[in-house]
Structures are given as structure tokens and as C-alpha cells.
């Protein structure tokens, strides 16, 4: 799922019959298996070994007082005595030992994202209250960076630039991309034990990490994809849940993992793309890109045509352009940078666009590694359509209404059509009433990366969950962000265990919502000024 607000109605017109194969797996009954014994053995080993904390590797760029260590997990939980992976872990201790409530583990999503940076947030104003009471724990999941980095392709070839990605691909374009997806899938198939990079094992790794930290119960903040395997953890190990925050929720319905979720996501990004156009049009006096959203869209298409004919700085083709401007769908913090890049390019100053869109050479390996983990996890987690005709039919229909992201999302996920490793049946996520303490769900109403329906679906599956909604907003990942109301709910929950319906923040206004819900007004959109990003060359 290339990252996951609107356009939900379009799903009804999409043919998803190719995924109606096997029923969902029961995660709890599936755990009465060799994997169950493997988790038990790994937990015992981790409890005894703990984590030896020391200096962090320079690559982590973590400053004192952060410490780092590793925790060992089996590659294959059915054979825990076999090959092990060492997960990279970071920590900064609670600022006030008298208030300490335990360790708080963070995952930023992906699949393929690393949370090693999390301890650095302990000193930020948005996290400072929580940091007094918790050790901040970051880690890199299996296969990510120093946790046994995997790769499916030469990073230089993966990040080749400039390249082009048409919004209306021809049959020749499609044949070329199919061949690239087949090659990438073949590269992934060479990874030893590639089938063991999946969401269930990410949840099991989280249980081993809990034990290694010496915690009887787990405190966890998961964003985006982190909500999915965090929900799997709560399903598998409900007795070990303490405080869980699910921020920007992946729709956990088995039939949506992952092909269906990607279709919905592509549709939702079109609305966020339109929101960016509206904001830029409101600030035409700053950016001079047009007084209407359509004029702003036309300005982008003009730049797109320019880089198609002559790549900006010799580095930015239409593929790099689209990837950079997709950021505007994730967070409106990017809007001033993106608008400035367009404005400067049209004024004959292409370097601003190059700085905004280029990938630094030193990041090539990190980007391909993240993509390799993403591909392995999503392809292993569920069956995908095997015939190109299904992909072509569904996305051709979708692209008529949502051209901005649809085909680029297809190309990112298409290796799953040619996957040779065994693919699982997605597990049913959910808990019984009283199985866990209260948990907290955070969601922005117009999030495109993980559309809002996913949060409501998870709320229906965890009876002890509460939902805080940021209305009329679409930024992805809202914990510790600019909304004081959202952060207030999170602080009250992590520090005191209170959730909507039981805490004083309910006075912010539920607007008729159920006692398990609260709403927050949207955070302010960014100030319109001309901002540029530092050059990718440093």
C-alpha cells in the first residue's frame, strides 16, 4: 500500500472478484501451530538475554543520550533454532524516573519504514509530556536497514533518473512496466527466506521485542502500516497490550489486504491533490500559478510537459516529478515547497524543482531497501491478481477519475502479480470485549494514504477502542503533529489511560458522536510563503 479519504464510492465500480479466493485466516487459531512454539522459545531467549545498550552506529545519526542495541528474532518462527535476524533498536530513557510507566515502542509504517529516529522526538514540545513517563523505543523491522537489510535490485538501477511515467500509458508502456515488475519479483525471489518477511512475523517480532525490553505489557504507537501489524499483535497477544495508539489506520478487512486497499488509496489521493490545488489558488498573490484550482492543475501539467521534453537539471523526469508531488497528499506541510518549485520552474529557475524532487545518491540504497521490504511484506501477506487483464481493467477504470496516482501505484505493486513465494491468507483482525485495556485510534477525516474508513473499521473490530477524528484535514500521521487537540487526547491516554467518553477532553466537542469518539477541529493549513528545500546534493 503505497503509503493509505474520500472517493470511497468509486470502489463499488471496481472489479475485485479476483480476490474472492480463500476465506480469511483466524489469527488466534493459526497461532496454535509451530509458530506458537517458536514465539514462546524466542520470548524466553529474549527475556533472558535482554538488550545490551551501547553507542549507536554513526549511520543512525542519533545524538546522546540515545543508546542502541539489538534483539534476536527467528527468521522462521516455525523453526526458531534456525537462522536469526538481529533487529536494530534505539532508546532514550524516560526524562522523569519517578513518573516512568515503561517503554513506548514506535513504528512509522511502510512496510519498510524504520523508527530508529523516535528517541530524537523525546525533546520536541509535542512529545515532551509523554517523554517524561516513557522510555522512547525505536527499531528497524526485519529486513530494514541494519536489521538484516534485504534488496531486490541494484539501488542505482532502481533509482535511475531521469525516467518517465505517463498518466495514460500506452500498450508499449505497459509491456515495459510488466517486464520491469517481473524482473523485480525475480530479484526478490533470490532473497533467502523471502517468504518470512510478512505482517504476522512483524507482529511476532514485536512480542519478542517486548520481552527483550523486560516489559510485562507493551506500550505501542503505530502509524500507517504500523496500525495493521499492531492490530495483528493485539489480536494474537491481547493479554500483553497496555497502551496502544493506532495513528492513521490501514483498513484491516482481509478482502482489502492489499490489492483493494491500493485501489482505494489511489482514488483518495485524487481528492488530496485537488485540495493542494485549492490552497495554491487561494494564494495566487504568492505563487502566481492561477486563481482557480483548474489553473493551478494546468500549471502543473505545463511543468510535467516541460520535464517530459527536457528533464529538469538533467535529473527530474515525469516519474521523479510525480513522486515528489505525491508528498502533497501525505502532508500539507509540503504545500509551500511544492508550490514554490512549480512557480520557480515556470519562471525559468528549475533548480528549486530539482532540489524538491531529486533523490540524494547516498539515499539510493535506503530507498531500494525500503521498497524491497514493502514488496516482500505486501506480496507475502495476501493473494494478488495473477492476470494482467484484471490489473489493467480495474486501474484503467480508476484512472479515468483519479489519474494522478493510479498508474504509479500499479507499477509499485505489480511485482506481486509475479510473486513465486507462498502467499498467505490475511488474518481476521479483532478482539473480544474486555480482552485488552482501552486503546486509542487517531485519524484525519481526509487522509488519502490511509483513508478514514479504515479507522472506523478498526473501531468496529476492537470493542475497547476509542476514536479521535481530526475533521476536515488530510495530513497522514497526526500523533505529535500540529493539532493540540489531537495531542491532548494522546497525552491523556498515554499518561492516564483515559479515552473519549471518560476524560475531560470530551468537552472539546463530540458533536453527537458516540461516547467512544471525539472530534478535533482541523489544524491550520500552512502559511503561504516561498519556501525551498535544501539541495539533494547537500
N, C-alpha and C positions, 0 to 999 in steps of 0.2 A: 504494500500500500504506500504509494509514493509519499506519502507523509503520514489525513482524513479530516450544511448549512443550507442549503436551500435546494431548489430543483429536485426535491425528492420525488415529485410526481413523475418525472421522466422515467424512473425505474420501471414503472408499470408497462412502458412501451418497449422495454429491452428484453430480448430473449435470453433467459438464463437457464433454459432447460438442460443445457449440457452439464450443469452442476447438480442435477437432481439425482445423483447416483446413489451413494450409500447413505444410510442414516447417520446421525451424529453419534460419536462415541460418548459413553458415560465416563467422565474423567475419574470419578471416585472408584467405580468398579474396575476400570483399567489399571488402577494403582494396586489391585490385588494381583500382582504379577511379578516377574523377575525384577522389574524396575523398582518395585516397592522395597524389595530386599536390598537392592543397590543403593537406594536413598538412605535406608537405615544404616547400612555399612558406612556410607560416605559421611553421614551425620556423626556417627560415632568417632570416626577418624578425625573429623574437623573439630569436634568438641575437645578431643584430647590434644590436638596439635595447636589449636588457636591460630592467631596471626602474629607473626613476629614483625613488629613495626620498626621501620628504619627510614633512612633518607629516601626520598622519591627520585626516580630516574629523571635526568635532565629533560628528557623528551616530554615529561608530563607538565613541565613549566609550572609547578606548584611551589609556592613560597612557604617558608616557615610560618606557622607551626605545623603545617600539614606533614603527615607521615604516611608511608606506603608499605604495603606488604602483599602477600599472595595467599590464596586459598586454593587447595587442590580439589578438583571435581573429576569424576569419571567421564571420559568421552562417551561411553555407552553404559548407562545405568543398569542394563541387564547383565553386564559383565564388569562390575566395579573394580575387579582386581586387574583389569587391563589398562590400556593407555589412559594417562591422566592429563588434564589441562590445568594450568595454573592461571587463575583469574587474578588480574591486577586490581588492587583495592587501595583506596586512599581514605584518610581520616583526619579530621581536626576535632579535638575533644570539646565537650560542652564548656561554654565560657564560664558558667557558674556551677561548680560541682555540687553545691547544696541544692540546686534546682534540677539536677540531672535526672532524666526519665529513661535514658537508654540511648541506643544507637538509632539513627534515622537514615535508612538506605534510600538512595535516589537513582532512578533510571530515566533518561531523557527521551527514550523511544527509539525509533528506527523502523524495523530492526537494523542493527548495525551502528547505533549511536553509543558513545562512551560517556559515562557520568563521572569520570575521574576528576573533572573540574569542580564538582559540587562543593568540596570543602572551602573553596575560594569564596563562595557565596555567604559564608557564615558572618562576614563583616559588613555585608550590604544592609542598608536600612530595612529592606523588605523582609529579610530573613533573620534579623538580629535578635528578635524576641525568641524565636524558636531555637536559635543557636545557643542561647543561654542554657537550655534544658536538654539538648541532644548533642551527641557526637554526630557530626555530619560525615556520612559514609558515601563515597563514590566508588564505582567499579566499572570495569570494562567487561561486558558479557563475553561468553565463549566465542572465539574466533575474531574478536575485535581488538585491533592494535596489539598491545603487549600480552593479551590473553590468548595466545596461540594464533596469531594473525593468519587468516586464510586469504587466498587470492584466486581468481578465475581467469585473469588476463593480465598481460603486461600493462602496468599502470600507464606507461607512455602511450600505448595504443588506445587504452580506454579513454584517456583524456586528450586525444588528438584534437587539435584545433588549428584553424577554424573548420567547422563542419556545419552542415545544413540539415534542417529538419522541417520539411514542408507541412503546413497545416492541412493541405489537401494532397496527400501523397498519390502519386501515380502507381500503376501496377508495377512498373520498374522499381520505383522507390520501395514498395512493399516487399518485392522479392529480395532486394538488397538487405533490408532490415531483417527479414526472416533468416537469411544466411548468417547475419551477424548474431542473431539470437541463438541459432543452432551452435555456432562456434563458441559463444559464451557458455552455453549449457555444457558443451563438451569439456571446456576448461574447468568448470565447477566439478564435473564428474571425476576429475583426476584427484580431487582433494580426498585424502584418506578419511574414511568415516563421515563423508559429507552428509549422510542421512541423519546424523545425530545432532545437527545444528537445526533445532526446531524450538517451538514455543514451550512445549511441555518440558523439555530439558532446561530451558531458561528458567522456568518456574522451580524445577528441582534444584538448580544451581542456587537459586535464591534461598531455599531451605538450608542448603549446606552452608551458605554464607552466614545465615542467621546463627547456626551452631558455632561456626568459627569465631564469630563476634562474641560468643558467650551470652547471647540473649535468649531468654526462655520464650519470648514472643517477639514478633517482628513489627517494626515501625517502618513504613514504606511510602514514598511519594513516587508514583509512576506517571509519566506524561506520554500521551500519544500511544504508540505501540506498547509502552510500559504499562498502560492500563490493561492491555489484553493478557499479557502473561502474569501481571499482578492479579487479575481476576482468576486466572487459572490457579495461581497459588492459593488464593482464598478458597477456591473450590476443592483443591487437593489437601490443603493443610489448614482448615478453618480454626483448629484449636491453637494454632500458633500466630493468629492475627491479633495485633493490638490496635495500632492506629494506622489506617490505610487511607491515603488520598489518591483518588483517580482523577487526573487532570487531562481534559480533552480526550474523550473516550472513543476508542475503536468499537464499532458495532460488533458485539460478540456472537451474534447469531451464526450457527455453523454454516448455514447456506450462504452467508456473506463472506466467509473466510476462504480465499481473499479476492477472488475474481469479482464478485458482486460489489464488495467494498470499493474496489478501484473504479468501477463504473460510476458509482455514486459520488466518489471523490472528484472525478473528472468533471462531472456535472456541476458540483458545488463550487469548484474553482472559477467557473464562468461568472458566477454572481460576485465573488470577491474581486475578480478582475474588473467588473463593472463598477464596484464600489471605489476602486482606485481611480477609475476614470472620472467619477463624480467628484471626488475630492480634488483632483487636479484641476477640473473645470472651475470649481469654486475659487481656485487660486490662480486664475489666469494672469492676474497682475504680477505674480511672482514668476511663473514658469512660461507663460506665453505659448501654451500648447493648444489653446482652444477654450471657448467659453461654454461649450456643451460637451457631454461625455462622448458623443459621436466624433466631435472634432479631435478630442484627445486620442480616441482609438485610431482615427485616421493618421494622427501624428506618429503613433507607434508603428502603424503599418508602413508609413513612409520610411522610418528608420529600418524596419525589417527589410524592406525592399533595397535600401541602401547597402546594408551589410550582406545581403544576398549577392548583390552585384560586386561589392568591394568590401571584404571583411574589415571591420574597424581595427586599426592598428595592426592589421595582418593576423589578428588573433580571434576576433569575435565574428562568428558566423551566426546564422539564424538559430542553430541549436544552443550556442552559448547565450545568445540574447534571450531566448525563451526560458532557459534555466535560471538566468539571473532575475528576470521579471516575475518568475513564479514566486519569488520571495515576497512580493507584494501581497500574495494570497495568504501567506503564513503570518505576517505581522505588519501592521500599519506603520511600525517604526521605520520600515524600509521605504515608505512612500516618498519622503523628501529626497532621498538619494536617487531613487528610480526616476522621479520627475526631473531632477537636475540633470541626470545622464541623458535623458531624451532631449531636453531643452538645449544643452550644450552641443550635442551631436548635430542637431538641426541648425545650430548657429556656427557650425564649422569647427567645433572643438571636440573631436572624437575621443580624446584621452580620458575624459570623465567616464564615458561609457566603457572604455577598456578597463579602467580601474574598478568599475562596478561589476563587470561581468567576467573578467578573466580569472582563471584558477591558477594560483601560485604553483610553480613547478614542484616546490617542496611538499605540496599537498596532494600531488597526484596519487601517491601510494595510499594515503589515508582515504581518499575518495574511492579508489577502486576496492580497497579493503571493506569499506562500509557498504558498497554496492554488492560485493561478494556475499557478505553476511546477510544482507537484506534478501538477496536472491535465494540463498540456501534455505533460510528460515521460511520464507513465504512459499517457495516451491515444495518444501517438505511438509508443510503444515496441512495441506489440503489438496484434493484433486483439482486440476485445472482443465479447461477445454483442450483437447489434443488436436482438434482440427482447426486449421487457419480460417476456414469458412465461418466458424462461429465468432471468432475474434473480429473478423472483417465485417460481418453483418452487424454485430452489436455496436461496434465503435463507429462504423460509418453512419448509423442512425444517430448515435450520440453526438458525433462531431458536427452534425447539421445545426444543433442547438448550442453546443459547447466546444467550439473549435480550439480554444486557447491551449488546453492541456490534454485533450483526449488522446491524440496520437502519440505524443511524447510519453504518456503514461503507458500506452500499449507497448512501445519499444522497450521501456524499462522492465516490464514484467513478462515479455514474450518468451524469455528462456524457459519459463515454467511449462510452456506447451511442449517442450522437447526434453523435459527432465527425465533422467533414467533411474534415479534413486527412488526407493519406495516412498509413496506419498500417504500421509495419514488421513484418517477421518477426523475433522475438527471436533474437539470435545464440547460437550454441553457445559457452559459456564453457569454457575449459580450456587446459592447456599440455602439451607433451611432456616426458618425463623429462629433466632437465638443462637445460631451456630457460631457467629462471630460477634464481637462488640460492634458498636456503630462504626460505619465507615463513611467517608465523605467524597462526593463526586463534584467536580468543578467543570463547568462547560460554558463556552461562549456561544450565544444563540446563532451566530452566523459563521461559525468556524467551517472552513472548507476542507482542511486536512483531515479532521475527524468530525464529520457532520453531527449536528446536535441530536439527531435521532439515536445515535449510539449511546449517548448519556442516558436517555430515557429508557432505552432497552436494558442497560445495565441496572438502572434503578429498579426495574421490574423483576430482575433476576436475583437481587440481593435484598431481602426484606429489611435488613438492618442498615440500609444505606440511606443517606440524605443527599439532596442535590441543591447546589448553589448555581444559579444561572446568571451570567453577565448578559443582560439584554442588549439588543441592537449593536452587537460587537462581534468581530470575526477573527481577532488575533488568536493564534494557536499556542496553547501552553500558557495558562493565565495565573498559575501559582507563582507568587513572588514577583508579579508584574506591577503595572502602574495603577491597578484598581485597589484602593484602600479598603473598600467594602469586601471584595473577594479575599484579600489578605487577612482582614479581620476575622472572617469566618474560618479561614485556615488556621490562624493563630489560636483562636478559641478552641478549635478541635484538637490540634496537636498538643496544646498546653493543658487543656482542661477536659478534653473528651466530649465537649458539648457540640451539638449539631443543630441545624434548623429545627425549630419546634421545641427546643429545650433551652436555648441560650438567649441572652439579651439582644444579640444582633438581629433577632427576628423583628425587632422594632424598625429595622431598615425598610420593611415593607414587603409583605408576601404577596400583596395584590391578589388575594383569593387563592393562592397556591395551597397545596396540602401541607399539613404540619411537617412533612418530611422535606419540604422545599423552601427555598428563599430566593429572592432575586436581588441583583445589584444593578444600578444604573451603569451605562457604558462608561469606560474610561475615555478621557478626552483624546480626540484624534490629534496627530502630531501638528506642531506648528509649521506653517508653510514658510520655509526659507531655503536658500540654496545651499545644500549640503553635498559634500563629495566624500567618497570613501578613499582610504589610503590605497596607493597603487599595489596591485598584486605582486609587483616586483620588490615591494618593501619600501 
